[in-house]
Protein backbone atom coordinates (compact mmCIF):
# COMPACT_ATOMS: atom_id res chain seq x y z
CA UNK A 1 0.00 0.00 0.00
CA UNK A 2 1.25 3.46 -0.90
CA UNK A 3 1.84 5.93 1.92
CA UNK A 4 1.57 9.66 1.23
CA UNK A 5 3.23 12.12 3.62
CA UNK A 6 1.59 15.55 3.35
CA UNK A 7 3.62 18.48 4.73
CA UNK A 8 2.31 22.05 5.00
CA UNK A 9 4.58 24.90 6.09
CA UNK A 10 2.72 28.14 5.41
CA UNK A 11 1.35 29.97 8.48
CA UNK A 12 -1.33 31.71 6.39
CA UNK A 13 -4.09 29.15 6.88
CA UNK A 14 -6.87 29.30 4.30
CA UNK A 15 -5.17 32.28 2.62
CA UNK A 16 -2.17 30.12 1.77
CA UNK A 17 -1.49 29.36 -1.89
CA UNK A 18 0.64 26.32 -1.10
CA UNK A 19 -1.95 24.82 1.25
CA UNK A 20 -4.47 24.97 -1.57
CA UNK A 21 -1.97 23.34 -3.90
CA UNK A 22 -0.95 20.54 -1.55
CA UNK A 23 -4.61 19.75 -0.86
CA UNK A 24 -5.24 19.49 -4.60
CA UNK A 25 -2.17 17.31 -5.13
CA UNK A 26 -3.14 14.92 -2.34
CA UNK A 27 -6.73 14.78 -3.55
CA UNK A 28 -5.58 13.89 -7.06
CA UNK A 29 -3.15 11.24 -5.79
CA UNK A 30 -5.79 9.60 -3.60
CA UNK A 31 -8.30 9.67 -6.43
CA UNK A 32 -5.76 7.81 -8.57
CA UNK A 33 -4.97 5.42 -5.69
CA UNK A 34 -7.94 5.23 -3.26
CA UNK A 35 -6.13 2.68 -1.07
CA UNK A 36 -3.24 5.04 -0.34
CA UNK A 37 -2.62 5.84 3.32
CA UNK A 38 -2.19 9.48 4.30
CA UNK A 39 0.00 10.97 7.02
CA UNK A 40 -0.33 14.71 7.59
CA UNK A 41 2.03 17.09 9.38
CA UNK A 42 1.64 20.85 9.69
CA UNK A 43 5.08 22.24 10.51
CA UNK A 44 3.72 25.78 10.73
CA UNK A 45 1.14 24.92 13.39
CA UNK A 46 3.61 22.69 15.27
CA UNK A 47 7.11 23.71 14.13
CA UNK A 48 10.14 21.73 15.25
CA UNK A 49 12.46 23.89 17.33
CA UNK A 50 15.47 25.31 15.57
CA UNK A 51 18.71 23.59 16.41
CA UNK A 52 20.22 25.57 19.25
CA UNK A 53 23.55 24.59 20.77
CA UNK A 54 21.69 22.53 23.36
CA UNK A 55 19.88 20.53 20.71
CA UNK A 56 22.55 20.35 18.02
CA UNK A 57 24.83 18.07 20.04
CA UNK A 58 21.97 15.63 20.62
CA UNK A 59 19.86 15.78 17.47
CA UNK A 60 22.66 16.05 14.89
CA UNK A 61 25.75 14.64 16.57
CA UNK A 62 24.01 12.06 18.79
CA UNK A 63 25.92 12.86 21.97
CA UNK A 64 23.48 11.04 24.24
CA UNK A 65 25.12 11.13 27.67
CA UNK A 66 23.34 12.97 30.48
CA UNK A 67 20.35 14.20 28.48
CA UNK A 68 17.84 16.53 30.12
CA UNK A 69 14.09 16.19 29.61
CA UNK A 70 13.97 18.65 26.72
CA UNK A 71 16.81 16.94 24.88
CA UNK A 72 15.15 13.54 25.25
CA UNK A 73 11.87 14.95 23.95
CA UNK A 74 13.52 16.63 20.97
CA UNK A 75 15.49 13.49 20.14
CA UNK A 76 12.25 11.48 20.15
CA UNK A 77 10.60 14.06 17.87
CA UNK A 78 13.55 13.93 15.48
CA UNK A 79 13.39 10.14 15.25
CA UNK A 80 9.63 10.34 14.67
CA UNK A 81 10.06 12.84 11.82
CA UNK A 82 12.80 10.78 10.16
CA UNK A 83 10.86 7.52 10.44
CA UNK A 84 7.73 9.20 9.08
CA UNK A 85 9.70 10.53 6.10
CA UNK A 86 11.48 7.26 5.36
CA UNK A 87 8.23 5.28 5.55
CA UNK A 88 6.51 7.45 2.92
CA UNK A 89 6.38 6.45 -0.73
CA UNK A 90 5.24 9.92 -1.83
CA UNK A 91 6.02 13.16 0.00
CA UNK A 92 3.95 16.24 -0.83
CA UNK A 93 5.56 19.42 0.49
CA UNK A 94 3.99 22.87 0.57
CA UNK A 95 6.80 25.40 0.17
CA UNK A 96 6.05 29.10 -0.25
CA UNK A 97 8.90 31.38 -1.22
CA UNK A 98 9.81 33.66 1.67
CA UNK A 99 12.55 36.18 0.94
CA UNK A 100 13.87 34.04 -1.94
CA UNK A 101 14.03 30.89 0.22
CA UNK A 102 11.73 28.66 2.29
CA UNK A 103 9.92 29.33 5.58
CA UNK A 104 12.04 28.76 8.66
CA UNK A 105 9.53 26.17 9.85
CA UNK A 106 10.14 24.08 6.74
CA UNK A 107 13.90 24.51 7.10
CA UNK A 108 13.64 23.29 10.70
CA UNK A 109 11.82 20.15 9.51
CA UNK A 110 14.49 19.50 6.89
CA UNK A 111 17.24 20.04 9.47
CA UNK A 112 15.71 17.23 11.52
CA UNK A 113 15.57 14.92 8.49
CA UNK A 114 19.24 15.40 7.63
CA UNK A 115 20.54 12.53 9.77
CA UNK A 116 23.85 10.87 8.95
CA UNK A 117 23.31 7.14 8.73
CA UNK A 118 19.56 7.49 8.12
CA UNK A 119 18.89 9.79 5.18
CA UNK A 120 22.50 10.08 3.98
CA UNK A 121 25.99 8.87 4.79
CA UNK A 122 29.52 9.89 4.03
CA UNK A 123 31.71 7.46 2.10
CA UNK A 124 35.25 7.52 0.74
CA UNK A 125 33.75 8.75 -2.52
CA UNK A 126 31.68 11.45 -0.87
CA UNK A 127 28.12 11.70 0.45
CA UNK A 128 25.54 9.09 -0.51
CA UNK A 129 21.77 9.49 -0.14
CA UNK A 130 19.90 6.75 1.72
CA UNK A 131 16.30 7.85 1.18
CA UNK A 132 15.96 7.08 -2.53
CA UNK A 133 13.09 5.25 -4.14
CA UNK A 134 10.42 7.72 -3.10
CA UNK A 135 8.67 10.49 -4.98
CA UNK A 136 8.61 14.11 -3.82
CA UNK A 137 6.10 16.65 -5.12
CA UNK A 138 6.72 20.23 -4.02
CA UNK A 139 3.86 22.73 -4.16
CA UNK A 140 5.70 26.00 -4.75
CA UNK A 141 4.07 29.39 -4.24
CA UNK A 142 5.72 32.62 -5.40
CA UNK A 143 4.58 36.20 -5.51
CA UNK A 144 6.72 36.98 -8.55
CA UNK A 145 7.75 35.05 -11.64
CA UNK A 146 11.17 33.42 -11.41
CA UNK A 147 11.11 30.28 -13.54
CA UNK A 148 10.86 32.06 -16.89
CA UNK A 149 12.65 35.30 -16.04
CA UNK A 150 16.44 34.99 -16.44
CA UNK A 151 16.95 38.23 -14.53
CA UNK A 152 15.27 36.73 -11.44
CA UNK A 153 16.27 33.07 -11.76
CA UNK A 154 19.44 33.67 -9.75
CA UNK A 155 17.32 34.81 -6.80
CA UNK A 156 15.62 31.43 -6.52
CA UNK A 157 17.01 29.85 -3.36
CA UNK A 158 13.69 28.14 -2.70
CA UNK A 159 13.16 25.48 -5.36
CA UNK A 160 16.90 25.18 -5.98
CA UNK A 161 17.48 24.44 -2.29
CA UNK A 162 14.70 21.86 -2.10
CA UNK A 163 15.89 20.06 -5.21
CA UNK A 164 19.42 20.01 -3.78
CA UNK A 165 18.53 18.76 -0.32
CA UNK A 166 16.19 16.03 -1.51
CA UNK A 167 18.83 15.02 -4.05
CA UNK A 168 21.35 14.86 -1.20
CA UNK A 169 18.99 12.39 0.48
CA UNK A 170 19.14 10.26 -2.67
CA UNK A 171 15.75 11.23 -4.10
CA UNK A 172 15.84 11.77 -7.85
CA UNK A 173 12.08 11.89 -8.52
CA UNK A 174 11.35 15.49 -7.47
CA UNK A 175 8.57 17.44 -9.21
CA UNK A 176 7.29 20.99 -8.71
CA UNK A 177 3.73 22.23 -8.89
CA UNK A 178 4.30 25.92 -9.26
CA UNK A 179 1.94 28.86 -8.77
CA UNK A 180 4.00 31.99 -9.35
CA UNK A 181 3.10 35.58 -10.00
CA UNK A 182 0.27 35.29 -7.47
CA UNK A 183 0.98 38.81 -6.14
CA UNK A 184 0.85 40.38 -9.59
CA UNK A 185 -2.91 40.87 -9.71
CA UNK A 186 -6.09 38.74 -9.80
CA UNK A 187 -5.69 37.68 -13.43
CA UNK A 188 -2.12 36.54 -12.87
CA UNK A 189 -3.15 34.58 -9.78
CA UNK A 190 -6.00 32.88 -11.62
CA UNK A 191 -3.68 31.95 -14.48
CA UNK A 192 -1.10 30.62 -12.02
CA UNK A 193 -3.63 28.29 -10.41
CA UNK A 194 -4.87 27.11 -13.80
CA UNK A 195 -1.32 26.16 -14.79
CA UNK A 196 -0.79 24.44 -11.46
CA UNK A 197 -4.00 22.45 -11.84
CA UNK A 198 -2.84 21.18 -15.23
CA UNK A 199 0.48 20.06 -13.76
CA UNK A 200 -1.29 18.32 -10.87
CA UNK A 201 -3.44 16.36 -13.31
CA UNK A 202 -0.34 15.22 -15.20
CA UNK A 203 1.48 14.19 -12.02
CA UNK A 204 -1.49 12.22 -10.70
CA UNK A 205 -1.82 10.41 -14.02
CA UNK A 206 1.85 9.46 -13.87
LUMZAKOL-753857 format. One record per residue: y, x, z of N, C-alpha, C in turn. Coordinates in steps of 0.2 Angstrom, whole numbers, plus 5000, padded with zeros to 4 digits. Atoms other than C-alpha are relative to their C-alpha. Example, Ala and Ser with C-alpha at 12.3 -4.5 7.8 and 13.67 -1.06 7.14 Angstrom:
<nodes>
- n.v	n.u	n.w	ca.v	ca.u	ca.w	c.v	c.u	c.w
- 4994	5004	5000	4978	5062	5039	5006	5004	5000
- 4994	4996	4999	4995	5068	5036	5005	4996	5003
</nodes>
This chain:
<nodes>
- n.v	n.u	n.w	ca.v	ca.u	ca.w	c.v	c.u	c.w
- 4994	5004	5000	5000	5000	5000	5006	5004	5000
- 4994	4997	5001	5017	5006	4995	5005	4999	5007
- 4995	5001	4994	5030	5009	5010	5007	5002	4997
- 4993	4999	5002	5048	5008	5006	5004	5001	5006
- 4995	4999	4995	5061	5016	5018	5007	4999	4998
- 4993	5002	5002	5078	5008	5017	5005	5003	5005
- 4995	4997	4995	5092	5018	5024	5007	4998	4997
- 4993	5001	5001	5110	5012	5025	5004	5004	5004
- 4996	4995	4997	5124	5023	5030	5008	4998	5001
- 4993	5002	5000	5141	5014	5027	5001	4995	5006
- 4998	5004	4995	5150	5007	5042	5004	4993	4999
- 4995	5006	5002	5159	4993	5032	4996	4993	5000
- 5003	5006	5000	5146	4980	5034	4999	4996	4994
- 5000	5004	5006	5147	4966	5022	5004	5002	4994
- 4996	4998	5005	5161	4974	5013	4998	5006	4997
- 5002	4994	5003	5151	4989	5009	4997	4999	4993
- 5003	4999	5006	5147	4993	4991	4993	5002	5000
- 5006	4997	5001	5132	5003	4994	4995	4996	5004
- 5005	5005	4997	5124	4990	5006	4998	4995	4995
- 5002	5005	5005	5125	4978	4992	4995	5003	4995
- 5004	4997	5005	5117	4990	4980	4993	5001	5003
- 5006	4999	4997	5103	4995	4992	4996	4994	5001
- 5003	5006	4999	5099	4977	4996	4997	4998	4993
- 5003	5002	5007	5097	4974	4977	4995	5004	4998
- 5005	4996	5002	5087	4989	4974	4993	4998	5004
- 5006	5002	4996	5075	4984	4988	4997	4994	4998
- 5002	5007	5003	5074	4966	4982	4996	5001	4994
- 5004	4999	5006	5069	4972	4965	4994	5004	5000
- 5006	4997	4999	5056	4984	4971	4995	4996	5003
- 5005	5005	4997	5048	4971	4982	4998	4994	4995
- 5002	5004	5005	5048	4959	4968	4995	5002	4995
- 5005	4997	5004	5039	4971	4957	4994	5002	5004
- 5006	4999	4995	5027	4975	4972	5000	4996	5006
- 4999	5005	4994	5026	4960	4984	4996	5003	5006
- 5004	4998	4994	5013	4969	4995	5004	5006	5003
- 4997	4994	4997	5025	4984	4998	5003	4998	5007
- 4998	5000	4993	5029	4987	5017	5007	5003	5000
- 4993	4998	5000	5047	4989	5021	5002	5002	5008
- 4997	4997	4994	5055	5000	5035	5007	5001	4999
- 4992	5000	5001	5074	4998	5038	5003	5004	5006
- 4997	4996	4995	5085	5010	5047	5008	5000	4998
- 4993	5000	5002	5104	5008	5048	5003	5006	5004
- 4998	4994	4996	5111	5025	5053	5008	5000	5001
- 4993	5001	4998	5129	5019	5054	5000	4996	5006
- 5000	5004	4994	5125	5006	5067	4997	5004	5006
- 5004	4996	4995	5113	5018	5076	5000	5007	4998
- 5000	4993	5003	5119	5036	5071	4996	5005	5004
- 5002	4994	4996	5109	5051	5076	5006	5004	5002
- 4995	4996	4997	5119	5062	5087	5001	5006	4995
- 4999	4994	5003	5127	5077	5078	4997	5006	5004
- 5004	4994	4997	5118	5094	5082	5005	5004	5004
- 4996	4996	4996	5128	5101	5096	4996	5006	5002
- 5004	4994	4998	5123	5118	5104	4994	4998	5004
- 5005	5003	4995	5113	5108	5117	4994	4998	4996
- 5005	5003	5003	5103	5099	5104	4997	5005	4994
- 5002	4995	5006	5102	5113	5090	4994	5004	5002
- 5006	4996	4998	5090	5124	5100	4994	4996	5001
- 5006	5004	4999	5078	5110	5103	4998	4997	4994
- 5002	5004	5006	5079	5099	5087	4998	5005	4994
- 5001	4996	5006	5080	5113	5074	4996	5006	5002
- 5004	4993	4999	5073	5129	5083	4994	4999	5004
- 5006	5002	4996	5060	5120	5094	4999	5005	5006
- 5001	4996	4993	5064	5130	5110	4999	4994	5005
- 5002	5006	4996	5055	5117	5121	4999	5002	5008
- 5000	4998	4993	5056	5126	5138	5005	4997	5004
- 4995	5002	4996	5065	5117	5152	5004	4994	4997
- 4996	5005	5004	5071	5102	5142	5003	4995	5006
- 4997	5006	4996	5083	5089	5151	4998	4994	4996
- 5002	5007	5003	5081	5070	5148	5003	4999	4993
- 4997	5001	5006	5093	5070	5134	4997	5004	4994
- 5003	4996	5005	5085	5084	5124	4993	4997	4999
- 5006	5003	5002	5068	5076	5126	5000	4993	4996
- 4999	5006	5004	5075	5059	5120	5002	5002	4993
- 4998	4998	5007	5083	5068	5105	4995	5003	4996
- 5006	4998	5003	5067	5077	5101	4996	4995	4997
- 5005	5006	5002	5057	5061	5101	5003	4996	4994
- 4997	5003	5006	5070	5053	5089	4999	5004	4994
- 5000	4996	5006	5070	5068	5077	4993	4999	4997
- 5007	5001	5003	5051	5067	5076	4998	4993	4997
- 5000	5007	5003	5052	5048	5073	5003	5000	4993
- 4997	5001	5007	5064	5050	5059	4996	5004	4995
- 5004	4996	5005	5054	5064	5051	4993	4996	4998
- 5006	5004	5002	5038	5054	5052	5001	4994	4996
- 4998	5006	5004	5046	5039	5045	5001	5002	4993
- 4998	4998	5006	5053	5048	5031	4993	5003	4996
- 5006	4998	5003	5036	5057	5027	4995	4995	4998
- 5005	5006	5001	5026	5041	5028	5002	4996	4994
- 4998	5004	5005	5037	5033	5015	4998	5002	4993
- 5002	4998	5007	5032	5032	4996	5007	5000	4996
- 4993	5001	5003	5050	5026	4991	5005	5000	5005
- 4994	5000	4995	5066	5030	5000	5006	4998	4996
- 4994	5002	5003	5081	5020	4996	5006	5001	5005
- 4995	4997	4996	5097	5028	5002	5007	4997	4998
- 4993	5002	5001	5114	5020	5003	5005	5006	5002
- 4996	4994	4999	5127	5034	5001	5007	4999	4997
- 4993	5000	5002	5146	5030	4999	5003	5007	5000
- 4996	4993	5000	5157	5045	4994	5006	4999	5005
- 4995	4999	4996	5168	5049	5008	5003	5007	5000
- 4996	4993	5000	5181	5063	5005	4996	5005	4996
- 5004	4996	5005	5170	5069	4990	4993	5002	5003
- 5007	4999	4998	5154	5070	5001	4997	4994	5003
- 5004	5005	4998	5143	5059	5011	5003	4998	5007
- 4998	5001	4993	5147	5050	5028	4996	5004	5005
- 5003	4996	4995	5144	5060	5043	4993	4997	5003
- 5006	5003	4998	5131	5048	5049	4994	5001	4996
- 5006	4998	5004	5120	5051	5034	4999	5007	5000
- 5001	4993	5000	5123	5069	5035	4996	5002	5007
- 5004	4999	4993	5116	5068	5054	4993	4998	4999
- 5007	5002	5001	5101	5059	5048	4996	5006	4996
- 5003	4995	5005	5097	5072	5034	4999	5007	5005
- 5001	4994	4996	5100	5086	5047	4994	5000	5005
- 5006	5001	4996	5086	5079	5058	4994	5000	4995
- 5005	4999	5005	5075	5078	5042	4998	5007	4999
- 5001	4993	5002	5077	5096	5038	4996	5004	5006
- 5004	4997	4995	5063	5103	5049	4995	5005	4997
- 5005	4995	5002	5054	5119	5045	4993	4999	5002
- 5007	5001	4998	5036	5117	5044	4998	4992	4999
- 5002	5007	5001	5037	5098	5041	5003	4997	4993
- 4997	5003	5006	5049	5094	5026	5001	5006	4995
- 5000	4994	5004	5050	5112	5020	4998	5006	5004
- 5002	4994	4997	5044	5130	5024	5003	5006	4996
- 4998	4993	5003	5049	5148	5020	4994	5004	4999
- 5006	4995	5003	5037	5159	5010	5003	5006	4998
- 4997	4994	5002	5038	5176	5004	5003	5000	4993
- 4996	5001	5007	5044	5169	4987	5006	4995	5001
- 4994	5005	4998	5057	5158	4996	4998	4994	5002
- 5001	5006	4997	5059	5141	5002	4995	4995	4996
- 5005	5004	5004	5045	5128	4997	5001	4993	5004
- 5000	5007	4998	5047	5109	4999	4994	4997	5002
- 5006	5002	4997	5034	5100	5009	5000	4992	4999
- 5000	5008	5000	5039	5081	5006	5000	4998	4993
- 5001	5002	5007	5035	5080	4987	4996	4994	5000
- 5005	5006	5002	5026	5065	4979	5003	4994	5002
- 4996	5006	4999	5039	5052	4984	5005	4999	4996
- 4995	5002	5005	5052	5043	4975	5007	4999	5004
- 4993	5001	4996	5071	5043	4981	5004	4997	4995
- 4995	5004	5004	5083	5030	4974	5007	5000	5005
- 4994	4999	4996	5101	5034	4980	5005	4994	4997
- 4994	5005	5002	5114	5019	4979	5006	5004	5002
- 4994	4996	5000	5130	5029	4976	5006	4995	4999
- 4994	5004	5001	5147	5020	4979	5006	5005	5000
- 4994	4995	5001	5163	5029	4973	5006	4996	4998
- 4994	5003	5002	5181	5023	4972	5003	5002	4994
- 4998	4997	5007	5185	5034	4957	4994	5001	4996
- 5005	4998	5005	5175	5039	4942	4999	5007	4999
- 5001	4993	5000	5167	5056	4943	4995	5002	4995
- 5006	4998	5004	5151	5056	4932	5002	5001	4993
- 4998	5000	5007	5160	5054	4916	5007	5004	4999
- 4993	4997	5000	5177	5063	4920	4999	5008	5001
- 5001	4993	4998	5175	5082	4918	5005	5003	5005
- 4995	4997	4996	5191	5085	4927	4999	4998	5008
- 5001	5002	4993	5184	5076	4943	4992	5002	5002
- 5007	4999	4999	5165	5081	4941	4999	5006	5005
- 5001	4995	4995	5168	5097	4951	5002	4998	5007
- 4999	5002	4993	5174	5087	4966	4994	4996	5003
- 5006	5004	4998	5157	5078	4967	4996	5004	5005
- 5005	4997	4995	5149	5085	4983	4996	4995	5004
- 5004	5006	4997	5141	5068	4987	4993	5000	4996
- 5007	5000	5004	5127	5066	4973	4997	5007	4999
- 5003	4994	5001	5126	5084	4970	4996	5003	5006
- 5003	4998	4993	5122	5087	4989	4994	4997	5001
- 5006	5003	4998	5109	5074	4990	4995	5002	4995
- 5005	4998	5005	5100	5079	4974	4998	5007	5002
- 5002	4993	4998	5100	5097	4981	4996	5000	5006
- 5004	5000	4994	5094	5093	4998	4993	4996	5000
- 5007	5003	5002	5080	5081	4992	4996	5005	4996
- 5004	4995	5004	5075	5094	4980	4997	5006	5004
- 5002	4995	4995	5074	5107	4994	4994	4997	5004
- 5006	5003	4997	5062	5095	5002	4994	4999	4996
- 5006	5000	5004	5051	5096	4987	5000	4993	4996
- 5000	5006	5004	5056	5079	4979	5004	5001	4994
- 4997	4999	5006	5059	5079	4961	5002	4993	4997
- 4999	5007	5003	5059	5060	4957	5006	4997	5004
- 4994	5002	4996	5077	5057	4963	5005	4996	4994
- 4996	5004	5005	5087	5043	4954	5006	4997	5004
- 4994	5003	4998	5105	5036	4956	5002	4994	4997
- 4997	5006	5002	5111	5019	4956	5007	5000	5001
- 4993	4999	4999	5130	5021	4954	5004	4995	4998
- 4995	5004	5001	5144	5010	4956	5007	5004	5002
- 4994	4996	4999	5160	5020	4953	5006	4997	4997
- 4994	5003	5002	5178	5016	4950	5001	4993	5004
- 5000	5007	4996	5176	5001	4963	5007	4999	5003
- 4993	5001	4997	5194	5005	4969	5005	5000	4995
- 4995	5000	5006	5202	5004	4952	5001	4993	4997
- 4999	5007	5002	5204	4985	4951	4994	4996	5000
- 5005	5004	5000	5194	4970	4951	4995	5000	4994
- 5004	4999	5006	5188	4972	4933	4996	5006	5000
- 5004	4994	4999	5183	4989	4936	4994	5000	5005
- 5005	5001	4995	5173	4984	4951	4994	4996	4997
- 5005	5004	5003	5164	4970	4942	4996	5004	4995
- 5003	4996	5005	5160	4982	4928	4995	5005	5003
- 5004	4996	4996	5153	4994	4940	4994	4997	5003
- 5006	5003	4997	5141	4982	4948	4996	4998	4994
- 5004	5002	5006	5136	4976	4931	4995	5006	4998
- 5003	4994	5002	5131	4993	4926	4994	5002	5005
- 5005	4999	4994	5122	4996	4943	4994	4995	4999
- 5006	5005	5000	5112	4980	4941	4995	5002	4994
- 5004	4998	5006	5106	4986	4924	4995	5006	5002
- 5004	4995	4998	5100	5002	4931	4995	4998	5005
- 5004	5002	4995	5092	4994	4946	4994	4996	4996
- 5005	5003	5004	5082	4983	4933	4995	5005	4997
- 5004	4995	5003	5076	4998	4924	4996	5004	5005
- 5004	4997	4995	5071	5007	4940	4994	4996	5003
- 5005	5004	4997	5061	4993	4947	4994	4999	4994
- 5005	5000	5005	5052	4991	4930	4996	5006	4999
- 5004	4994	5000	5047	5009	4931	4996	5001	5006
</nodes>
